[in-house]
Amino acid sequence: MTSVVRIGTRGSDLALWQAHHVGALLSQRHGVEAVFTIVKTAGDRDRTTALHELSGSGFFTKELQRVLAAGDVDLVVHSLKDLPTEEPDGLVLAAVLAREDPADVLLVRPGGAGERALGLRAGAVVGTSSLRRAAQALALQPGLAIAPLRGNVPTRLSRLRAGEYDAIILAAAGVNRLACDLSGLAARRLDPEVFLPAPGQGALAVEARTADQKILAAVAALDDRETAATTSCERVLLRLLAGGCHLPLGALATAVDGGIELRAALATIDPELRAATVRRCHVRGTLPAETAAQAFAALGGGER
């Protein structure tokens, strides 16, 4: 392996933390120097439109994959939940790092709390641009007002504190990695077996070129086998459902003795984002793909 590894990343606080984390691990293991190239993606250029209203997929990954394929960087780091399930020709998912907390966290400003199922006041304004989060929140507490929320994690927190929302929902992993200041806010971790996360949520993915054997060999040491297997199960289900960020799918796979346990929830949400129904399943299998296929069947083969 060369003495310098070039890492491509988005420019948000969380993406930079993730890229520097991977760089530090490679430096510790192989004594290399990591240098970073910031790439602006489609999702970074449009920070106002809800993701489900954007056409296509790979809003946070395509440009990174493009510079990787062109040889401008040696590897790129993604939040696994943002990475489409189909790899472009010439690229490979080289490692999946040990997973952080996969749960979502509900952050509530003073005055937003109540006695309803989610602990929010009736009609509370909840910020999220995730259909999955919106649907599961509405299924637990109908009548919430779902409002679009984009931007990096600090921006979302500042908008909550400014009173634009009564509450927002974020990935616990991002909040934890950035050691966010939550003073003045009530924080509630949502049980990930009930409020199911996005497939791959909490895990980091390293993507490299298929032909770059030195990089692949170096990165392989970062791969966590259990996380790779469980997130693979979640992502196979996502692929079977032909879904991306538009699909309100929650999925959480865990390793159990002799196999994998998978909980999944597929939502149907009304166009006005005022109510939702959620179809759930809980299956157990031996291999990731087999377990995902069971869940696919249990969810009605994707019928919506």
N, C-alpha and C positions, 0 to 999 in steps of 0.2 A: 504494500500500500504506500502511496505517496506520503510525504510529510505534511501536506496540506489537503484538507477535504473541504470542498466548496458546497455549502448547504443553501438551498433555496427555501424561502419562507415568505409568508405574508407579513405585513408590517404592523399588525395590531399588537397590543401589549401581550396578549395571550399567545399569539403565534410566535412572537419573538422569544417568549419564555420557553415555549416548547422546542424551538429550534436550538436555542442555547443549551437547553437540557440535553438534547441529543448530542450536540457538539462536545459538551463536557464529558459525557459518557464515553464517546469515541476517543477523546483526549486521554482520559484515565486509562482506558484499555490498550490503546495503541500508540500513545505519545504523539498524536498528530495535532496540528493546529487547524482549528475550524475557522473558516471565513464565511460570511453570510451575504447573500444577495437577496434583497427585498423585491418582491414581485407583487404588483397590484393586480388583483383579480376582478372579475366582473362583479362579484359580490361586494368588493371594496369600493368600486366606483359608484355603485347605486346602493346607498345606505338607507333609503327611505321606503322603497317598495318592499312589501312582504314577499318572502321567498316563494310562497306558493303562487304569487301573481307574476313571477318571472318565467319566461319560457325557457325550455331546455333543462339542463342539469349541469353539475360540476361548476357551480358559480364560484366556489372558492378553490378550485383545483386545476382547471383546464390550463390556465396560463402557467402555473407551476410545472405541470406536466410538459408543456411546450418547451420551456427553457431546459428542462431535464433531457428531453429527447434530442434537443439541439446540441447538447454537450456543454452548455453554458454553466451548469452546476453538476456536481457528482451525485447528489441525492436531494430529495425534498422531504419536508416534514409536514404532515397533515394531522388535523383532528380526524380520527378514523370515521366518525359519524358524517363528515363532509365528503368522504371519498366515494365516488360511484363504484358499484360492484363489478363493473367490467373494466379491465385494465387495457389501456391502449397498446397497440403492437409495439414491442421493443421495451416496454416497461414492466416492472414486477413489484408487487408488494413484498419488500425485502425483510421487514421486521414489524412486529406489533409489540410495543412495550407493555410492561405490566400496567394493569388498569388502575386508574384513580377511582374514587367513589363514582359509580355510574348514575347516582341519583340526581334528581332535580331538587332545587331549593326554592321555597317560596319566601320572598322578602316583602315585608309589609311595613308601610310607614305609619306613624301614629294616626289614629282615626280610621284606619282601614280594617281593623279587626272586628269580628262579630262572632256569632254563635253557630253559624252554618257549618256545613260539612268540611269545607276547606279552612274554616276559622276566619272567614271574611264577612264583612257586613253585606247585607242584601244589596244587590246591584253594584257591587264594588267594581271599579275599573282595573282590569288586569292587563298588564303589558306583556305581550309576546307576539312574535311573528311566526311561531311554530304552530301548524295545524294540529300536530300531535298534542302539544301542551294545551292548546285551546280546547280541543275536544275532551281530553281527560278532565280538565278543570270544570268544563260545563257539565260533564256527566256526573261529577261529584257534587257540584253546586250549580244547578240551572239558574239562569237569570243574571249571571255575571256579564259585565260589559267588556268584551275583549277588544283591546286597542293595539294597533301595530307598534312594535318596538324593535328597532334595529340599532346597530352601532356596537362599538367595543364594550367590554364589561364596565369599565369606569364611567363611560358615557351613559349607559343604562342606569347605573346606580345614581348618577347625578340627576337624571330625569325623574327618577322615583322620588328623590329627596326634594326636588323642585315642585312636587305636587301634581305632576302630569298623570300619575297613576296612584291608585291605592295600594297596589301590589305588583310585583313583577316575578316572573319565573325564570331562573337561570340554571345552567348546569353546575352542580356542586363542584365538579372538577376544576372548572375555570376559576370559581371563587376561591377555592383552596390554593390553586397554583399561584394565583396573584396575591394571596394573603390580603384579600380586600378588607377595607375598613367598613364594617357593618354597623358602626355605632349609630344609635338612634333608630335602628330598624329592628323589627322582630323577624328572626330567621327561623324557618321551619323546614327541616329536611323531609322531603316527601318519600315515603317508603317506596323503593324502586320495585318492589313486588306488587304494589298496588297502582302507583302512578308510574307506569313503565317508561323507561328512558328510550331514546332513539337507539337503533342498532349501532353498536360500536361506541356509544357515548362513554367518555372517560378514558378512552385508549388513544395512544399516539401511533401513527403509522409512518413508516419510513419507506419511501418509494425510490427505486434506482433503475438503471438500465439493465436489461437482461444480459447483455454482453459484457458488463463491467464486473468481471469475476472478483477482482481485488476488493472493490467496494462491497460487493455482496458478501464476501467472506468476512469482512470487518463488521458489517452491520448485523450479520447473523447472530453474533454474540449478544445483541440487545434484545433478541426475540424472546418473549415470554410464552412458553408453549401453552399454558392453560388459557391465558388471555387470547392467544391466537386461535385456539380451538373454539372457545365460547363465542368470541365475536364473529368468527367464521360462520357459526350456526345462525347467529342473528342476521348476518349479511346474506346468507343463502336464502333465508326466508324473504328478505327484502327483494332479492333478485327474482324469486319465484312469483312474488306479487307484482313484479314489474314496476317497482316503486322507486322513488327518489325522495328528495326533500318535500315534494308535493304530497306524499302519502302519509296520512296520520297514523303511522304504525309505531307502536311501542313494542320493544322486545328485550328480554333479559335472559341470557343463558348462563347457567352456573354448572360447574363441574361437580358431579356426585360420584359416589362409588360405582365404578363400572360404566360410567356414561355421562350424559349431559341432560340437564333439566332445562326446559325452555318455557317461559311465560311470554305470551304475546297478547297484544290488544290492537284491534283494527277498528277505527272509528268511522262513523258517518256523521257529518256535521252539516247543519243547515247553512244556506248561503249568507245569512245575516249574522252568523257566529253567535247565536243566542242559545242554542241547545244542541246536544249531541247524544248519540248512542254509541256504545262501545261493545264490540264482540270480543270475548276473551277466550283464551285456551291455555292449558297447562299440560305439557306433554313431556315424556322422558324417552330417550333413545340412547343408542350406543355411540354413534358417530354424528358429527355435526350435520352433514347433509341429510342423513336419515331422520334426525330429530326435526330439522327444519321442514322436511316433507310432511311429517306428521302434523306439525302445526299448520302448514298450508292447507292440508285437508280439513283439519278441525275448524279452520276459519272459513270454510266453505269454498276453498279453492280460489279465494280472492274475490268472490262475488260481493258486490257492494250494493 
